[in-house]
Amino acid sequence: METEFLKALVLAVGVSALSIFLFQSIRMPSIVGFIVAGILIGPHGFGIIKNVGEIELLADLGIILLLFTIGIEFSVTNLLRMWKAALCGGGGQITLTILASAAIAYPFIGELNKAVFFGFLIALSSTAIVLKMLFERGEIDSPQGRMMTGILIFQDLCVVPLMLLIPALSGKGVEISAIGTTIIKAAIIIAAALLAAKWIVPELLHRIAHTKSRELFTITIIFMCLGIALLTSKLGLSLALGAFLAGLIISESEYAYAATAEILPLKDSFMGLFFVSIGMLMDVSYTGANLTKVLVVVLVIFGIKALTTAVSVLFASSSPRTAVHAGLGLAQIGEFSFVLAAVGRTAGLISGDSYQLFLSASVVSMATAPFVIGTAPVAAMWLTAKKPLRRLALVKKEEGFPRKQSDHVIIIGFGLTGRHLGWALSTAGIPYVVLDLNADLVRRERKKGHPVYFGDATSREILHKLRIDRSRLLVIAISDPVSTRKILSLVRDENPDVYIIVRTRYVAEVEDLMNLGANEVIPEEFETSIEIFSRVLSIYSVPKNVITDRIEDIRKNSYKVFRTPSELHHKILKERHALLSEIETETYLIKKGSHLAGHSLRQLQLRAKTGAMVMAVQRKNEIHQNPEPDFVLKENDIILLVGRKADISRAIEYMESDMLLTVKYHR
């Protein structure tokens, strides 16, 4: 028995590796390669593996680890921000999908209970596929990414209540108290998870990390992941929900990234086995004999789910583009639908040809899901550019746009980058406006007095309302690569002279964005490395202008590679300059009411008293270099000090003390 299990595992992994290699060579998603591998080696393919249950055990582990890592990526704050997406979007999507599916299936089935059960099966989407694709595409924090994640979480919460309703559909009756008890259990478990994330787990992980034992840390993380998943399963909820909550608990500690690093290799391996097990379910002979019927069912499923999800997302106060994008992204059948199908088959709600039709259509929908998700951004933009969705996009706004605006900055996205930039512009008195797709954020920030407006920047009409033709600078700070490219194209067409700065996550996107018209592209991962190496070189007393040259070299080459330094620079970087290692610079502001104001540098006697020298004085917008001894200081002057670190510290202490008041000045 043990050797049979090992044989199945080796074959599944080996064929999967070969399939992925072949599919990636033709630029197709690895998920499709896993599913094809499952079809080939499964009982309905070449029959190499006849017992699918052996692989399904490891596949379940893959789902648990996936949801665990997703939970770590989130935080309790992010989860609470998704309540509207989960409740309004998820609740509406589940309800509308069940009703629409039942209405379409009833004429063909003739029994209302079975038609409703088909609605149950179709309502769920694939958490594994969707979240994996969102992470790979860098869209997990985009408006559509947050919306889809919230709906998927709600769907996972609904799995158990749907299972409890199956006996009622089969005519065996169901106790309302059982559903109520399940809901109460779910609420208690989630509340306990939130409390543990705040008070218990961070302290526990701190003590474990203090032992400096990597083995103990890894084992503890795995124990928490599997243990909480098992606990929720024993309490009548899903394993996946428990795994997500386990990750969410750890996300609130400073050890979240370390936990992800330990689990990630295991997750990727077991997730592949999950998709292999999905492929094994497909009966190729049945699909081939009923190909037309299967494809029609797949198209009907995609159509129903795309429409019902889009309507639900719109109801949750999102933009039409986000709604269409989320609808296409969640159009496939979910992995938990197979669990419901197995329970329904036992209850007599689905059997024979209908069961095989569902399995075939489900596997096809999951296999094509990566392609649908990949084309969703373009399709969403194309559809929302048509009437009446374009009109709807213009109508769905919180406040009227500014009528008179010119020479201003437009910020797309009011996340961390947008908020910091807005604060800096406001402080400097520079006019700016912000555009964001989060209606709740817009309403909240407008109450604070910030010029934030609701709208989709991929709409030409919205850009007109922001007066893009009269703006001086545009900053794109959103986590949506496709939308960023679309905005760049539109803006360059509307205002060729506007200066465009784009924030992106990865260096690989820099060249494409520059070609589309961006003046500057700031990749987060590379800016971090630049900041680190500049600080390291500063500690080793490398001249500031040399460090600046290195940074400029990298940026001029679109962040591609570090160029080979010239011989002079190489020598400077290699040798430590004794002079520069001893000398530092510092600035000092003469505040209002300071006793320094009104006295000359000669009277200050700074060099004689402390050893530090005054190299320059900035007065408003004017710089006085090497000021004369008779130069008189005023309030709000900024003094540039040069000297050894100890001298500068002594100078600042001297200027802030009362010693000057007792000095007898000589003119």
N, C-alpha and C positions, 0 to 999 in steps of 0.2 A: 504493500500500500504506500509506504514511504517513497519507494523508488518511482512509482507511478506519478505521485505528486511532484517529485523532483523533475521527472521527465516532462510533465506538462509545463512546469515553470520554465525549464530550459528552452523548450520549443517556443513558448510564448515570447520570451525575451529575445531569443535569436531571430525569429521571423519578424518581430517588431523592429529590431535594429535594421534588418535588411530593408524592410518596407519604408522606414523613415529615410534611410539613405537614398533609396530610389525616388521617393516622393519629393524630398528636399532638393534633389538634383534638378527636378523640373519645377521647382518653386511652388510646391503645394504644401498645405499645412500638415504638420506631423500628426494631428489628430486623425486625419483621413488615413494616413499610413497605418496607424494602430488599428482602426476599424477594419481596414482591408486585411491586415494580418489575422485578425480574429475570424473573419469570414473564411479565409483560406484554410486555417488549421482547425476550425470548429467542426462540430458534428454534422453541420449541413454543407460543409465544404469538402475538403479531402478526408475529413474524419480522423485526423491525427490525434486530436483531443476529443474524447467523447463525453467526459464528465465536466461540464462547464462550472459546476459548483466548486471545483478545486481552484479555479482561477478567480471566481467571484469573491471568495474569502479575502484574497489579496486585493481585489478591486475595491471592496468595502473599506479596506485600510487606506487605500489611495484617496478615497472620498473624504475620510476622516482627516487625513493629513492636509489635504487641500483646504478644507474649511478651517482647519486650525491655523494655517499660515495666513489665510484671508482675514481671520479674526485678529491676528497679530498686526496686520497692516492697518486695521481700523483702530479707532480709540472709542471710548465710551462717549466722548463729546461728538465725534462724527456720527456715531450710531443714533444719538439723540437728535442730531440735526436731520436725520433721515426719516423721522417719524411720519412726516406727511407723505413722503414717497412710499413708505412701507404700508401705511394705513389707507390712504386715499388711492394711490396708484396700484398697490398690490390688491387691496380689497376690491376695487373696481374691476381690475383685470380678471381676477378669479371669478367674480360673479358674472360679468358680461360674457366671458369665454364659456362658462358652463351653460348659460342660457342660450347663447348663439349656437353652440355645438349641438345641444340637445334639440333645438328647433330644426336644424339641418338634418340631423341623424334620424329623427323620429319617423319621417315618411318612409325611410328605407328599412328601419328596424321594426316599427309597428308597436313597440312597447316603450312607454314613457320612462320606466325605471332604468331600462338598459340604455336609452338615449341619454339620460342624465349621467349615467355612469361613464359613458364615452366623453361627456363634458368634463368629468373629473380627470380622465386620462389626458385630455388635450390641454387642460388649464395650466399644467405644470411645465416649466422650462428647465433647461439644463444648466444648473449652477456651475458644474465643472467646466463645460465648454465656454460659456459666456464669460465667466470671470478669468479663465485662462487667456482668452482672446483679449479681454480688456487690459490685463496686465501686460501682455506682449505688445500691444499697440500703444501703451502709455495713456490709456483713456480712463483708467479707474477713477480718477479724480475729476473728470470732466462732468458737465451737467448730465449727459446721458449715462455716463458711468455710474454716478451716484444714484440716479433714478432706477437703473436696471438692478443695481445691487440691493436697493431697498425693496424692490418688488420680489427679487429672488429670496431674500430673507423672509418676507411675508409668506411666500409660497412654501418654504420649508416648514414654517410654523403651522401651515394649514394641512400638511400631509397627514398627521395623526387624526385631526377631526374628520377629514375626508374618509379615512379608513374606518372610523367609528360609525360613519353613516352608511357604509356598504351593507351591513345587515338589514337596515331599514329598507334599502332599495331592493334587496333580495326577498323581502316579505317576512323576514324573521323578527322584525321589530328592533328597536334600539332604545336604550334608556337615555333620556335627556340628561339625567344626573351624571352619566358617564362623560358626556361631552363637557358639561360644566366643570366636572372634576379635573379633566385634562387641561382646560383653560386656566383653572386656578393653579394647577401644578406648574404650568408653563410660566405664569406670572411670578410664582414664588421662586422658581429656579433662576429666572432672569434677574429678579431683584437680588437674590443671593450672589449671583455672579457679579453684579455691579458693586455690591458691598465688598466682596472679596477683592475685586480689582482695585478698590480704593484703600482698604485697610490691612488686608492680610497678606496677599501674594507678594507685593513689593518687598515687604520686610522679610518674608520667607526666602525669596530669591537672593536678597542681599546677604543673608546669613550663609546661604549655600555658596554663593560666589566668593564669600570671604574665606572659605576653606581652600580656594584656589585649585579645586579638583574638577577638571573638565568632565571626567566620567560621571561624577555625582551630579553635576549641573545638567548634563544631557539626559541621564536617567530620570531626573526629577521632571524635566520638561516633557519627556515621553509619557511618564506616569500621569502627569496632569492632563495631557491631551487625551489619552486613552481612558483614563479613569473617569473624567467628567463626561466623556461621550458614553461610556458604559452606564454611568449613573442616570443620565437622561433617558437612555434606552430602557432601563429597568423601571423608570417612572412613567413609561408610556409615551415618551417623546422620541424624536429621531436621533440616531447617532450623529448625524451631520450637525444638528443644532447644538448638541453638547460640545462637539469639537470646535464649532465657531465660538461658543461662549468661553471655552478654555483659552482660545487665542485672544479673545477680547480681554479676558482677565489679565493675561501677561502683557498685553499692549500698553497697559497703564504703568508698567515698571520701566526702569532704565535698561533692563536686560532683554527687551523685545527683539532687538536686532541680533543679539547673540543667540537667542532661541531660534530665530528664523534660519540663521546660518547652520545650526545643528540639524534642523528638521528638513531643510530644503532638498538635500540629495535623496532622502527617503521618499519625500512627497513626489518628486518627478518620476522616480522609478515605479512606485505603486500606481500613480495616476495613469501611466501607460497601460498597465494591466487592466485598469477599469475600462478603457476604450477597447482593448482587445476582447474583453468579456462581452461588451455590447455587440461587437462584430460577430461573435459566436452565436448570438441569438438569431441572426438572420438566416432564414431558409432560402438559399439561392434559387433552388428549383421552383419554389412557390412564387418568388418574386419574378423570376423569368417568365413563368406561365401567366402571371397576372400583372405584367409590368404596367400596362395602361391604367388599370384600376389603382395600383399602388401610387403611381405618379399623380393621378387625379386627387387621391386622398391627401397626399403630401401638399399639393397646391391649395386644397381647401383648408388644411390645417394652418399653413402659412398665412393664407388670407384672413382667416378668422382671428388668429392670434395677433397678427400685425394690426388689424383694425381695432380690436377690443383693447389692446395694450395702448395704442396711440390715443384712443379716446380717454382712457383712464389717466394717462399721463397729462393730457391736456386739462383734465378735471383737477389734477393736483397742482395746477398753476405753473405749468412749464410751457416753454415755447413750442410752436408747431414743429420746428426742426428737431428738437429734443424728443418730442412725442413720436415722430415718424422713425427717428433713429432707434429709439427704445423698442418700438413695435417690431421692426425688422430684426433687431438683436435678440428678442425673446420669442421669435416665431417657431422655434423648434420644440420637439417633445423633450421632456426632462427625464433624468435617470430614475427619479422616484415614481414616475408613471409606470415603470416596469414592476415596481413593488405593488402598486395599486392593482395592476393588471393581474398579477399572480393571486392576490386576495380575491379579486372579482371573479377570476376563473373558478376558484374553489366554491364561491357562493353562487355560481351559475349565471352570472351577469354577462359573461363573455366566453365564447367557446368556439371550437372548430375553425371555420374559415375566417370569422371575424377576428379571432385572436391572432392568426397568422397575418392577416391584413394589417392589423395594428402594429405587430412587431416589425414587419417589413417597412411600413410607412415611417415608423419611429426611427429605425436605424438609418433610413435614407435621409430623413429630416436632420438627424444629428450629423451625418456625414457631410451634408451640404451646408450645415450651419456656419462653418468657418468662412465659406465663400459669401454667404448672405451677410454675415457680420462685416466682412471686409468691404463689401460694396455699399453697406448701409449709409455711411457718411455722404457719399456722392449721391445716392438715391434720395436721401433726405433733403439735401440741398436742391436737387432738381425738382422734387415734388413741391417743396415749400416756395419755390420760385413761381409756381403756377397759381392761378386763381382757383378757389377762394382762399387757399392757405396763405397766400401772400397778404391778402387783406386781413386775415386773422392775426398774422404776425404783427401787423401794424396796430391793430386794435388792442392786443393784449399788452398793455403797458400800465405802469403804476402812476406816472405823472407825465404832463406835457413836456416835450423836449425844449431846451432853451431856444428862444427865437433869435436873440442877438448874441453872437459869439464870434470872435476872430482872434487870430494869433494865439490860440490856446493849445493845450495838450489834451489828447484823447487817450484814455486808458481803457483797454479792453480786458475786463476781468478784475474783480476786486477781492482777490485772495490776499495772501500775505504780501506779495510783491506790490500789488496794486494799492493796498492800504498804506504801506510804507512810502511809496512814491507820492500818493495823495497827500499825506501828512507833510512831506518835504516841500511839495509845490505850494501847499497852503501856507506854510511857514514863510516861504520866500515871496509870497504874494503873486504867484504865477497862476493865471486862470486855467482851469482844467475841468473836464467832465469825464464821468466813468460810465461804462456800459457793462451790464452783467445780466445773466439769464436766471439768476436765483431771485425769484420774486420776494421771498421772505427777507433776504439780505438787503434788497433794494429798499423795501419798506422800512427796515430797521435803521439803515444808514441815512436815509432821507430825514428821519426823525431827529437824527443827530446833526443835521444841517449839511451833510455831504452832498455834492452834486452828482448823485448816482441815479442812473436811469435803467429801466428794464427794456431789453431789446436784444435782437440777434444781429451781431456785427457782420454776418454773412449776407445780410440784406442790404441792397443798394439804397433803398428808401431810408432805412435806419441811419446809415452813414450820412445821407443828405441831411437828416434832421439834426445830426451832431455837428453839422457844418464842416464836413471833412475838407471841403474846397477852400476853407479859410483857416484851417488849423496849421500850426507850425510843426507839430511833432505828434506822432502816434506811437503808443507803447502797447504791444500785444503780450499779455501775461496770462494766457489760458493754457490748460492742459488738454488740448485738443488739436493734434497735429494737422488733421484734414481741414478743420475750420481755420486754423492759422494760415494755411496756404491759400484758402479761398479769400480770406480777408485781405491778404497781401495783394492778390491779383486785382480785387475790386478797388482798393485804395490807390494803387498805382495808376489805375485807369481813370480814377476821379481826380486825383491830385498828384501829378508827377513830381512836384517839388517838395512834398511833405517829407520830413525826416522820420524814418520808421526804425524803431528798436523792437526786437523780438526776443522774448525769453523762451528758451526751449530746454528740454531735459538732456538731450544727448548731442554729442559733438557730430555724430553722423548726419544730423539734420541741417547743420550750418550751411553747407555749400548749396543745397537746394533752396533754402530760404533766401540766401544772398542772390541767387539767380532769379528768384521771383520778385526781387526789388527791395529787400530789406537793406538798410544802411548799416545796421549793426545787429548781430545776433549774439546773445549771451547764453551760452549753454551752461546749465547749472553744474553738471559734473566737472566741467573743465575750469570754470571760475573757482571752484573749490580748490582744485589742484594748484591754480595760479596763486591763490591767496596763501596756500601752505608753503609753496616753494619761495615766494617773495619774503615771507616772514623768516624762513630758515636762512636765506641769504643775508637778510638784515641782521640776524643774530651773529653771523660770521663777518659783520662789518663790511660787506660788499657795498660799494658806492650806490646811492639811490638811483643815479642816472643809468648805471649798468643794469640794475634790476628792471628799470622801466624799459630799457632797450630790449631786454629778453622778453618782457611781456608784449611789447609792440610787435616783435618778430613773430611771435606765436599768433597774435590776432590778425596780423596782415596776411598770414598764410592760412586764414580761415580755420585755425585751431587744428590743423592736420597733424603736424609733427614738430618736435623740437629740432630746429636747425642746428647744424654744427657751429659752435661759437668760433669767432675769429681768434687768431693767436693772442691778440691783446686781451680780449675778453676771457679767454681760457686762462691766461696768466693771472688776471685779476681774480677770477673765481677760485683759482687754486691757491693763491698766496693770501695770507691774512695781513692786512695793512696795519702796522702798529699804530700809525697816526689815527686812522679812522676808528680803530677799535677803542681808542681812548676818548674820542671827541663825539659829543652828541649835540643835538639842537632841541630847543623847546620854545613854545610861545607862551606869553603871559598877557592877560587882558587887564587893563587898568579900569577897574569897576567904578561906578558912580559913587562919589564920596571918598575915594581912595586918597590917602595923604601923599601919594606920589604925584598927583595932578598938580601942575603949576610949578614943578621943579625941573631944572635942567639936568641933562645927563652928567654934567660936571659936578653938580651938587649931589647927585645920586652916588657918585664914587663907587659904582658897582664893581668895576674890575679890581680896584684896590682893596675893596672889602671882601669880595668873594672869589675873584679869579675868573668869573664869567664875563663875556663881552656882549654888547648890544650890536648886532649886525644890521638890523633894519627895524623900522617902525612903520606899521600900517595905520594910516589915519583915513577912515572911510574907504574910498576907492583909490587912495594915493599911497604909494610905497616910497618911503624915505630910506634909501640904502646908505649904509655907513654914515649915519647922522653925525653932525658936528657936536662937540662937547656942550655948546650953548643951546642945543636943541631942547625946547621946553615940552614936557609931556603933558597930555591932556586926557580927560576922561574918555573911555572907549578906545584909546590907542591900544594896539596889539604890538608887544615887544617880541622880537626874535632874538633869543639868547643862544650863544654858542660857547661850549666849554666842555670840560670833563663832567661826568655825571655828578660827581661830588660837588663840583663848583656850581653847577646849575641848581642842584638841590639847596645849596647854601644861599644862592642868590634869591630863590623864591622865598625861602624862609626869612631872609633879610628884608625883602620888599613887603612882606606881609606882617612884619613885626613893628613895634613902636620905636625901634632904634632910631629911625630917621627923625623922629620928633625931637630927639635930644641932641642931634648932630648940629653943630654950629656951622652953618653954610658960609662959604666965602665966594663972593662973586668976582 
